Amino acid sequence: MMYALGIAAFALCILASIAWHECGHMWAAQATGMKVRRYFIGFGPTVWSVRRPKAEDGIEYGVKALPLGGFCDIAGMTLLDELKTPVEREKAMYKQAAWKRLFVLFAGPGMNFILGALLIYGVAMTAGLPAIDTPAKAAVSSTGCVAQSTTKPTKETPSAPIGECLPSPAAQAGLQRGDVIASVNGTAVDADSIIDALQNSTGSIALGIVRDGAERTVTVEPITSQKWRATPDGKDLMQVTGPTIGIGVGTVPVTNHYNAFTAIGGTAAFTWDMGERTVIAIGQLPQKIPALIDAIKGEERGLDTPQSLVGASMIGGEVVERDMWSVFFLLLAGLNLMLGLINLLPVPPFDGGHMAVVIFEKLRDLVTGRKGGPVDYMKLAPLTYVVLALAGGYMLLVLTADIVNPIKLFN
């Protein structure tokens, strides 16, 4: 039940984020003297609408049948728009100063950035934020018996012990699930370094652990066995021989906690870092196409592959099911940063494409010394259609992968 409610909640939050984006365009247009004709949530047939004020030049607010987005209709965005009233002709967007048009176009993505930062600030105040530059801690996720060797694991079947399976040395020494391993033989370790530290140990292994906030040292007598480790290129597994203590290693993220004042700096740093990662992810979108196709064919779905709004909502359902609301809101914050940054791409029909046209007009007028008038958007139509086709095809590919082989944070 909570999984389904989580999916619905995240989907509604996505729709609200899109509505908030369009509010940015609408409020900025009104503030700069432009005529807003319509503000709608969804596409397709109109389900409900109302005009406020009721005069002919009021704004029509409404909801359409397909909750797949929203739009704010500003009179005269291009020369192609039909201007029906004297007010529309007077306040047409293309007649306004360049800075006003840029302000209105940026206001949509800007609202997503503001919402993302506010969500992150809320998480910082209530649950804390994951440390940006601090590796996760290593923790005992399980203890199990140790065999001299195991079969090579595959995507279909896990490894199986070969021969006698001896009791876990770690369990015999007193290690428990959830113990955080802080050091190996006196050397500090984290989730990234613990495997190598254990593998390179000789003789008895002294583990510095933290349990229930208390530090202690546990000495473990390892068993020498053969195991499978990833090859240097990460494409296969190779068998290695070394000490084994019979534990599964999990991770415990490091969390920074804040008060109302320090949360401002923490939010700024975390938002900037998330924004940088989002920019990198957007740049890598074309490279993810083969991985998406492989996922549709049944291959393992990578956690770093793109998701549609459907897939993101399913992840939202998973974290709500586990009462991980801070993760829920951080996911929503990341989605808002992604929505804002993608809309700044300098190609039509994105907001950034319209901004690029305004900047081109301004630079052209400065170079020529005369006003050349608005750009003819008909000349940009082929580019717009190509971008729409590519974006639509990519979204369909991602949606198919999310339906056929969705990302699961928890197995």
C-alpha positions in Angstrom: 0.0 0.0 0.0 2.7 2.5 1.0 4.6 1.7 -2.3 1.5 2.7 -4.3 1.0 5.8 -2.2 4.6 6.7 -2.7 4.4 6.4 -6.4 1.2 8.6 -6.5 2.8 11.1 -4.1 6.0 11.5 -6.2 4.0 11.7 -9.4 1.9 14.5 -7.9 5.0 16.3 -6.7 6.5 16.1 -10.3 3.3 17.6 -11.6 3.4 20.3 -8.9 7.0 21.1 -9.9 6.0 21.6 -13.5 3.1 23.8 -12.4 5.6 25.8 -10.3 7.8 26.2 -13.3 5.0 27.6 -15.4 4.0 29.9 -12.5 7.5 31.4 -12.8 6.8 32.3 -16.5 3.4 33.7 -15.7 4.3 35.8 -12.7 7.4 37.2 -14.4 5.3 38.1 -17.5 2.7 39.9 -15.4 5.4 41.7 -13.5 7.0 43.0 -16.7 3.8 44.1 -18.4 3.1 41.2 -20.8 -0.3 39.7 -21.5 -0.8 36.2 -20.1 -3.7 34.5 -21.9 -3.8 31.0 -20.4 -2.3 29.0 -17.6 -3.0 25.2 -17.8 -1.9 22.1 -16.1 -1.9 19.1 -18.4 -2.4 18.7 -22.2 -5.3 17.6 -24.4 -9.0 18.3 -23.9 -9.9 20.8 -21.2 -11.5 19.3 -18.1 -12.1 22.5 -16.2 -11.2 26.2 -16.6 -12.1 29.6 -15.2 -11.3 33.1 -16.3 -10.0 35.6 -13.8 -10.9 38.4 -14.0 -13.9 37.6 -16.1 -13.2 40.4 -18.6 -12.2 39.5 -22.1 -8.5 40.2 -21.3 -8.5 38.0 -18.1 -6.3 34.9 -17.7 -7.9 31.5 -18.3 -6.8 29.0 -15.6 -7.5 25.4 -16.1 -6.8 21.7 -16.1 -6.5 19.4 -19.1 -7.1 15.7 -19.4 -3.5 14.4 -19.7 -1.4 15.3 -16.6 1.9 15.2 -18.6 3.0 18.8 -18.0 1.6 22.3 -18.3 2.0 25.5 -20.2 1.7 29.3 -19.8 0.4 31.1 -23.0 1.9 34.6 -23.3 0.6 36.7 -26.1 3.1 37.4 -28.8 5.9 35.0 -27.9 6.7 34.9 -31.6 5.5 36.7 -34.7 3.5 33.6 -35.5 1.1 34.2 -32.6 -2.3 35.6 -33.5 -3.0 38.8 -31.4 -6.7 39.1 -31.1 -7.3 42.1 -28.8 -5.8 45.6 -28.5 -4.3 44.6 -25.1 -2.5 41.6 -26.7 -1.2 43.7 -29.5 0.1 46.3 -27.0 1.6 43.8 -24.5 2.9 41.3 -27.0 6.1 39.6 -25.7 8.1 40.1 -28.9 7.6 43.9 -28.5 9.2 44.0 -25.0 12.7 44.9 -24.1 15.3 42.1 -24.4 15.9 42.0 -20.6 12.2 41.6 -19.9 11.9 38.7 -22.3 15.0 37.0 -20.9 13.7 37.5 -17.4 10.4 35.8 -18.3 12.1 32.9 -20.1 14.5 32.3 -17.2 11.9 32.6 -14.5 10.5 29.1 -15.2 13.8 27.2 -14.7 14.7 29.7 -11.9 11.6 28.6 -10.0 12.8 25.0 -10.2 16.2 26.0 -8.9 14.5 27.8 -6.0 12.2 24.9 -5.2 15.1 22.4 -5.4 17.2 24.6 -3.0 14.3 25.0 -0.6 13.7 21.2 -0.5 17.4 20.6 0.2 17.3 23.2 3.0 14.3 21.5 4.5 16.2 18.1 4.5 19.3 19.8 6.0 17.3 21.2 8.9 15.4 18.0 9.7 17.5 15.0 8.8 20.9 16.4 7.6 22.6 16.1 4.3 24.9 13.4 2.9 28.5 14.6 3.2 29.7 15.7 -0.3 33.4 14.8 -0.1 33.5 12.2 2.6 33.3 8.5 1.6 30.7 6.4 3.1 31.6 4.3 6.2 32.0 0.5 5.9 29.6 -1.6 7.9 28.9 -5.3 8.5 25.9 -6.2 6.4 26.0 -9.9 7.1 28.1 -12.8 8.4 28.3 -16.1 6.7 30.3 -19.3 6.4 33.6 -19.4 4.5 34.4 -22.0 1.8 37.8 -22.7 0.4 36.5 -21.6 -3.0 33.2 -20.7 -4.7 31.8 -20.9 -8.2 32.0 -17.9 -10.4 28.9 -15.8 -9.9 26.8 -14.7 -12.9 23.9 -12.3 -13.4 21.6 -15.3 -13.2 23.1 -17.2 -10.3 25.1 -16.1 -7.3 28.3 -17.9 -6.3 28.0 -21.2 -4.4 30.5 -22.7 -1.9 32.8 -25.5 -3.2 33.6 -28.0 -0.5 33.2 -27.6 3.2 31.8 -24.3 4.5 33.5 -23.2 7.7 31.9 -20.9 10.3 32.5 -17.2 9.8 35.6 -16.0 11.7 34.1 -12.6 12.1 30.9 -14.0 13.7 33.0 -16.2 16.0 35.0 -13.1 17.1 31.8 -11.3 18.0 31.1 -9.0 14.9 27.5 -8.3 14.4 25.4 -7.0 11.6 25.4 -3.1 11.7 28.9 -2.8 13.2 30.7 0.1 11.5 34.3 -0.9 10.7 36.5 2.2 11.3 40.0 0.7 11.0 41.9 -2.4 9.9 45.1 -3.1 11.9 45.1 0.5 13.1 44.7 2.1 9.6 41.5 4.0 9.1 39.2 2.6 6.3 36.0 3.5 4.6 33.6 1.8 2.2 36.0 2.4 -0.7 39.2 1.1 1.0 38.1 -1.7 3.3 38.2 -4.6 0.8 41.8 -3.8 -0.2 42.8 -3.4 3.4 41.4 -6.8 4.4 42.8 -8.5 1.3 46.3 -7.2 2.0 46.3 -8.2 5.7 48.5 -11.0 7.0 47.9 -12.9 10.2 45.4 -11.8 12.8 43.3 -8.8 11.8 42.5 -6.2 14.4 39.2 -4.4 13.4 38.3 -1.1 15.1 34.5 -1.1 15.1 31.8 1.3 16.3 28.7 -0.3 17.9 25.9 1.8 19.4 28.2 4.8 19.5 30.9 2.9 21.5 34.3 2.1 20.0 36.0 -1.2 20.5 38.6 -3.5 18.9 37.9 -7.0 17.7 40.6 -9.4 16.6 39.7 -11.9 13.9 41.6 -15.0 12.8 41.0 -15.1 9.0 40.8 -18.2 6.8 42.7 -18.2 3.5 40.4 -18.8 0.6 39.8 -18.1 -3.1 37.3 -15.4 -4.0 36.1 -13.5 -7.1 36.9 -9.9 -7.5 36.3 -7.5 -10.4 39.1 -7.1 -13.0 40.8 -3.7 -13.2 38.6 -2.7 -16.2 35.5 -3.8 -14.3 34.2 -6.0 -17.2 34.8 -9.4 -15.7 35.7 -11.3 -12.5 39.0 -12.9 -11.6 39.8 -15.3 -8.8 42.1 -14.2 -6.1 43.5 -15.9 -3.0 43.7 -14.1 0.4 42.4 -13.8 3.9 38.7 -14.1 4.4 36.7 -13.2 7.6 33.2 -14.1 6.4 31.4 -10.8 6.3 29.3 -8.9 3.7 30.3 -5.2 3.6 27.6 -2.6 3.3 27.9 1.2 3.4 26.7 3.8 5.9 26.6 7.4 4.4 28.2 10.1 6.4 25.6 12.8 7.3 26.2 16.4 8.2 23.7 18.0 10.6 22.9 21.7 10.7 21.0 24.4 12.5 18.9 27.1 10.8 21.9 29.3 10.1 24.6 26.7 9.1 22.0 25.0 6.9 22.2 27.9 4.5 25.9 27.2 3.7 25.3 23.4 3.7 22.4 23.9 1.3 24.4 26.1 -1.1 27.3 23.6 -1.2 25.0 20.6 -1.6 22.9 22.3 -4.3 25.9 23.4 -6.2 27.4 19.8 -6.1 24.1 18.3 -7.2 23.8 20.9 -10.0 27.3 20.0 -11.2 26.5 16.3 -11.2 23.2 17.0 -13.1 25.1 19.0 -15.8 27.5 16.0 -16.2 24.5 13.6 -16.4 22.8 15.7 -19.0 26.0 15.7 -21.1 26.2 11.9 -20.9 22.6 11.3 -22.0 23.5 10.2 -25.5 26.1 7.8 -24.1 23.4 6.0 -22.1 21.5 4.9 -25.2 23.3 1.5 -25.5 22.8 0.8 -21.8 19.1 1.5 -22.1 18.7 -0.8 -25.1 20.6 -3.5 -23.2 18.3 -3.0 -20.3 15.2 -3.4 -22.5 16.8 -6.7 -23.8 17.0 -8.0 -20.2 20.5 -7.0 -19.2 21.2 -5.6 -15.8 19.9 -2.0 -15.5 22.5 0.4 -14.3 21.7 2.8 -11.5 23.2 5.6 -13.6 20.9 5.2 -16.5 18.2 7.9 -17.1 14.7 7.5 -15.9 11.4 8.8 -17.1 8.8 10.4 -14.7 7.3 6.9 -14.4 10.6 5.4 -13.3 11.3 8.3 -10.9 7.9 7.8 -9.3 8.6 4.1 -8.8 11.8 5.0 -6.9 9.7 7.5 -4.9 7.4 4.6 -4.0 10.4 2.5 -2.9 11.7 5.1 -0.5 8.3 6.0 0.9 7.6 2.3 1.5 10.8 2.3 3.7 9.8 5.6 5.4 12.9 7.3 3.9 11.3 10.8 3.5 14.5 12.7 3.4 15.6 10.6 0.4 12.1 11.3 -1.2 12.6 15.0 -1.0 16.2 15.0 -2.1 15.1 13.0 -5.2 12.5 15.6 -5.8 15.1 18.4 -5.4 17.3 16.6 -7.9 14.5 16.3 -10.4 13.8 20.0 -10.1 17.4 20.9 -10.8 17.3 18.5 -13.8 14.1 20.1 -15.1 15.5 23.6 -14.8 18.9 22.8 -16.4 17.4 20.8 -19.3 15.1 23.8 -20.0 18.1 26.0 -20.3 19.5 24.0 -23.3 20.0 26.6 -26.0 17.9 24.9 -28.6 14.1 25.4 -29.4 11.6 24.5 -28.0 13.3 24.7 -24.6 13.3 28.0 -22.7 17.1 28.2 -23.4 16.4 28.1 -27.1 14.1 31.1 -26.9 16.6 32.9 -24.8 19.3 32.2 -27.4 17.0 33.8 -30.0 16.6 36.9 -27.8 20.3 37.2 -27.3 20.9 36.7 -31.1 18.5 39.5 -31.8 20.2 41.9 -29.4 23.7 41.1 -30.7 22.6 41.4 -34.3 21.1 44.9 -33.5 24.3 46.0 -31.8 26.5 44.8 -34.7 24.3 46.3 -37.5 23.4 49.4 -35.6 19.7 49.1 -36.4 16.7 47.1 -35.1 16.1 44.1 -37.2 12.9 43.0 -35.6 12.0 39.6 -34.2 13.5 36.4 -35.6 11.3 34.5 -38.1 10.5 31.3 -36.1 9.5 29.6 -39.3 13.2 29.4 -40.2 13.8 27.6 -36.9 10.9 25.1 -37.4 13.1 22.4 -38.9 15.5 22.5 -36.0 12.6 22.5 -33.6 11.1 19.4 -35.2 14.4 17.6 -35.1 14.9 18.4 -31.4 11.3 17.3 -30.6 11.8 14.1 -32.6 15.1 13.3 -30.8 13.7 14.2 -27.4 10.5 12.3 -28.0 12.4 9.2 -29.2 14.7 9.3 -26.2 11.8 9.7 -23.7 10.1 6.7 -25.3 13.3 4.7 -25.0 13.7 5.6 -21.3 10.0 4.9 -20.6 10.2 1.5 -22.2 13.2 0.6 -20.1 11.4 1.8 -17.0 8.4 -0.4 -17.8 10.3 -3.5 -18.9 13.3 -3.3 -16.6 12.9 -0.6 -13.9 15.7 0.6 -11.6 15.2 -0.8 -8.1 17.2 0.7 -5.2 16.3 -2.2 -2.9 16.4 -5.8 -3.9 
